[in-house]
Amino acid sequence: MGETVPQAIAPAAIDGAGPADHRTPPPPRRERSPLSSVALHATLLVATFIALFPVAWVFLASLKPRAAIQSSEIELFNSPSFDNYRAVLFDTSFPTWFVNSVVVAAFTMLIGISMSATAGYALSRFNFPGKRQLMWTFLVTQMFPVAILIVPIYTIMADAGLIDTKLSLIIAYCTVAVPFCAWMMRGYFDTIPRELDEAAALDGLGPFATFWRVILPLARPGIAVTAFYTFLTAWGEVAYAIAFIQSEENLTLGAGMQQFVPQFNQRWEYLTPAAIMVMIPAGVVFFFAQRHLVAGLTAGGTKG
Amino acid sequence: MTATELPPAPRSRPLKEPSRFRRSLGRHWYAWAMVLPTVFVLAVLVMYPLVQGVWQSFTNLTEGNQQDVICTKTLGGGETCKDNPNQAEFVGLDNYVDLLTGERGRFWEQFTNTLVWTVACVFFHFTIGMSLAVLLQRRFKGRSLYRVLLIVPWAVPSFVSAFAWKFMFNQRFGLINSTLEAIGLDPVEWFSHRWTALFACIVTNIWMGVPFMMVALLGGLQSINQDLYEAASLDGASPWQQFRNVTLPGLRPVSQTVVLLGTIWTFNMFPVIYFVSGGEPAGQSEILVTGAFRAAFEGLRNYSLAATYGVLILSMLIVYASVYRRALRSQGEVF
């Protein structure tokens, strides 16, 4: 985005976001009538219920035997046990898919971060010819529909004999991950005061040494969040995985779990425990990352 | 390092002024060196396939004619290769004409679905997210607990959410139909009609997308200068007037960004439609992105048609983004 975009949104605007946190305090507690207090809590309770319910329902279903899952009677429990979990872990390829997803997401994350960290710094600190074009390119790549790259990347991979490998997925995910990481990290580097760079320059450090020895250590939380989010994006991707992977032992989670629920003979007693097991690591990672996440996205999105 | 390695180098610089270029290189070489890895990845992984994709949309490339040469094994174990007579060739705008006139594919049906889908999802994401953000901005007991619990849908990977809602919308034993029956209504065959199928997908996506809007708008609310509220209430503004005249203008920078991002993300949202409705009934609930995917990877794989979809989708988004930004600029975006 160009310089014409408003600068008013501070990256630190979000609860506890980053080092430069100078938001104004929430409004002082005003007198609230008991009635409006009840209405407030009632609304939020309903919203929370809706937010949690599908997850809870899938969890409850995962504890039921097959016949009870596929019955139209509404019951919370029906002879609950972890038999379905055992079945998924030992009778299906779910563990293999899980490992594949971890490998693909981890490598995407490592490549995404390492290829884009310096670029994020350069975009945050220096004015150089080509900067605007590069920012614009990052923005447009975020706009790319999966439809425009999937076919050419597929044909390129097919020519290279890489179809049905994890490497092809890692390469494909990097098309999104690298510009995304550069964009996010630029937002974090922006929150680190420039005075530090100037001090480092006075001490005789060159731009690369400044980046490596001064800024990078300070940016660790931001890098961690970017890494987490890149990991989660790759963890949840399905379109490339379905298109590129053909053999059972190379599938990742989304594409693999789809096989539990084909048109006919759907095995919900496999899908529900698998869904819960996919959710848990994602949820844990996410809650560490989310506080800083929106700050980075919106900061990158509004400053140019 | 030479100029050719640096795609973002400005084109305006005339070649006959090497001294100026050298000066620029001397001043900016470290910045360029720092962006080089990213530029390299973008060029190889994004630009090259993009150019290839645009080119493919002007050919008749399918699964059947993608090979340049056909190789046959001979008895001696060797291989003889000859040119593929049916090799994919340049066909000009044929794909675009066919797609836009409905000769092949179902572009306009999918386009309508995409519009309904995007507008409905972004509208409800924004309004629900805004209401929750306004509620959560007040101070009361349990505020941060609510905040954490309301973010849960964002933490769930999108394909898992899609499966969860597909499970609940199941026509035979899904919770939603069971509930309808329990309160004396008829169950709905969700995936037997175009609009009910789309409705199920939209509900799923609204559930998934509200937390992002809520958190982003909450951040925006907290960055509004509280003195403005004080001044407004001194002037006797009602809560509604304060919301209209202080909150909304103050939120404008954040809401512009999240609405733009949200629209683009929803437009391109693949897993929800693909898993929840799967295009049922008979492909009537597809959006453009899933339509392109099916053209490319199901049945006889029509790569060129899918590439055409891709080019059209990307052009629409670029036009949308620039019109959106121009419209905002003409309103004067700084409040």
Interface residues (C-beta under 8 A of the other chain):
Chain A: M1 T4 V5 P6 A8 I9 A10 A13 I14 D15 A17 R23 T24 P25 P26 P27 R29 R32 S37 L40 H41 T43 L44 A47 T48 I50 A51 L52 P54 V55 W57 V58 A61 I69 Q70 S71 S72 E73 I74 S114 M115 S116 T118 A119 Y121 A122 L123 F126 F128 P129 G130 K131 Q133 L134 T137 L139 V140 T141 Q142 M143 F144 P145 V146 A147 I148 L149 I150 V151 P152 I153 Y154 T155 I156 A158 I171 C174 T175 V178 P179 A182 G206 P207 F208 F211 L232 W235 G236 V238 A239 I242 A243 L253 G254 M257 Q258 V261 W268 L271 T272 A275 V278 M279 A282 G283 F286 F287 Q290 V294 A295 L297 T298 G301 T302
Chain B: L6 P7 P8 A9 P10 R13 S24 H28 Y30 A31 W32 A33 M34 V35 P37 T38 V39 F40 V41 L42 L45 V46 Y48 P49 L50 Q52 G53 Q56 L61 Q66 S131 L132 L135 L136 Q137 R138 R139 F140 G142 Y146 R147 V148 L149 L150 I151 V152 P153 W154 A155 V156 P157 S158 F159 V160 S161 F163 A164 W165 K166 F167 M168 R172 F173 L175 N177 S178 T179 E181 A182 W207 V210 P211 F212 V215 A216 L218 G219 G220 Q222 S223 I224 N225 Q226 Y229 R252 P253 V254 Q256 T257 V258 L260 L261 I264 F267 N268 F270 P271 Y274 F275 L288 V289 A292 F293 A296 F297 Y303 A306 A307 Y309 G310 V311 I313 L314 L317 I318 A321 R325 R329 E333 V334 F335
